[in-house]
Amino acid sequence: MSEVRTAETKQIKHLDLGRQLQSIRPEIDLAIAGILDKTAFVGGKPVEAFEQLFASYSGTSHCVGVGNGTDAIYLALWALMQSGKLAHGDEVITSTMSFIATIEPLYQLGLKPVLVDVDDTYNLDAALLEAAITQKTKVIIPVHLYGQPCGMDAILAVAKKHGLFVLEDCAQAHGATFNGCGVGTFGVGGTFSFYPGKNLGAFGDGGAFITQDESLEKTVRMIANHGRTLKYEHDMFGINSRLDTLQAAILSVKLKYLTAWNEGRQKIAAQYNESLAGIDGLTLPVVGKNRTHVYHQYVVCVADRDAFMAALDEDGVQTGIHYPIPLHLQPACSSLGYVQGQFPKAEALANQCVSLPIYAEMTDEEVSRVIVSVKKYFSV
Ligand SMILES: *Cc1c(COP(=O)(O)O)cnc(C)c1O
């Protein structure tokens, strides 16, 4: 990386959270001040208000604010176990191309991850599901990777045929839709992360579980709050995983802008799609039918990724890799017995994927500079 940059080569960050904050700073300051004035930092009205806003934004009836997106998955599966719908040793099918958090809670709950390969959209290939189903399969976790919903109709059809639960990992897809319905509303529930870099991000960790099932909502809420029914009465042992009041107040402000921010991402994606189409050696993202992609990441594939990233870096364009190692090849998963070559599409993606800068506050000039830099690498 060169030390000195002129104004023209000022670095374009892969993600610039500072700009987003700047655009809404007065409102955020007010929201934070409101919480400080009341010195009520756990639970209370601001959390309830955000839960209602987020449920209605998502097109569902119930939302539970939790500590983070990983816990949202953990709590949802735990609640299914608590209601006798899932048991120790049962199998859960998901995509090998995800962040480790999708399967981490399975380890804690004694459930077994069963991984499948991706299709051209980089999401779980629904055509591979049936071959992965055994007597022990109980749940499918579709991950709406990079902000693109999975092909939910095909997944739901398989789930229905085999009597499986569908729990959507929506950590990267706030606001994305399939057939006009929000992600997280198709199965038994949906889990969200509000990690700062997500499309809807808090100023720290945060997460949510959404569902239309009132009894599941109650169980998740109880487990997330020490298994308590009354202040000092506990039906069971749970954990402490709640959405902080400060984070809820911040998220309520930011939620108002989410649609516009997602549209900003979509506009930039459209510019990339148009300007970078047809370049030999560059694979652009493929969007499946009947869905809106909210471009948490804009991921391209390039054979010589290192050279490509270095060339863009020289031009002041910062890029990322999501993710360099698919789950089946993670050292943490070695006991599952998967081998190199088992999921060729995910492995090719892991070796070649590069995430270009994308966020609503990018200027047209910056988008153009990214495009020029990519074209320069391919000499077009
Ligand atoms: C971020 C993420 C999570 C975990 O969310 P945290 O809030 O970081 O715990 C889970 N699944 C996917 C696909 C993610 O991208």
The ligand as an ORCA input file, in Angstrom:
! r2SCAN-3c Opt
* xyz 0 1
  C     -22.956    -11.371     11.053
  C     -23.533    -12.702     10.826
  C     -24.007    -13.515     11.886
  C     -23.748    -13.220     13.322
  O     -24.133    -12.007     13.801
  P     -23.389    -11.381     15.077
  O     -24.299    -10.237     15.411
  O     -22.053    -10.939     14.645
  O     -23.365    -12.397     16.148
  C     -24.656    -14.690     11.571
  N     -24.811    -15.089     10.292
  C     -24.331    -14.376      9.259
  C     -24.543    -14.877      7.870
  C     -23.662    -13.169      9.498
  O     -23.190    -12.471      8.457
*
